[in-house]
Amino acid sequence: MTIGEVIKRERIKKGISFRGLAKKANVALATIQNTESGKHIPTNSTLKSIAEALDMKPSDILLETVADLGKQNDANGKRGW
């Protein structure tokens, strides 16, 4: 999963709209849309704001992306990073 996919999954799971998450995180609507679609990688401060708006820690989001990369590498017979 990408950062955007994790954010989207959590946003939908919590019943929050694009606009609602943008307002709660105090970021532009386009930031949320572009992050979820993979067109934008959020800065550390933006990721922190989005994570807090979703009642998460930034590390929770990042760990899911790293764990997924590890699974992909294992599936493809690759070891390490």
Rosetta blueprint (number, residue, H / E / L):
1 M L
2 T L
3 I H
4 G H
5 E H
6 V H
7 I H
8 K H
9 R H
10 E H
11 R H
12 I H
13 K H
14 K L
15 G L
16 I L
17 S L
18 F H
19 R H
20 G H
21 L H
22 A H
23 K H
24 K H
25 A H
26 N L
27 V L
28 A L
29 L H
30 A H
31 T H
32 I H
33 Q H
34 N H
35 T H
36 E H
37 S H
38 G L
39 K L
40 H L
41 I L
42 P L
43 T L
44 N H
45 S H
46 T H
47 L H
48 K H
49 S H
50 I H
51 A H
52 E H
53 A H
54 L L
55 D L
56 M L
57 K L
58 P H
59 S H
60 D H
61 I H
62 L H
63 L H
64 E H
65 T H
66 V H
67 A H
68 D H
69 L H
70 G H
71 K H
72 Q H
73 N H
74 D H
75 A H
76 N L
77 G L
78 K L
79 R L
80 G L
81 W L
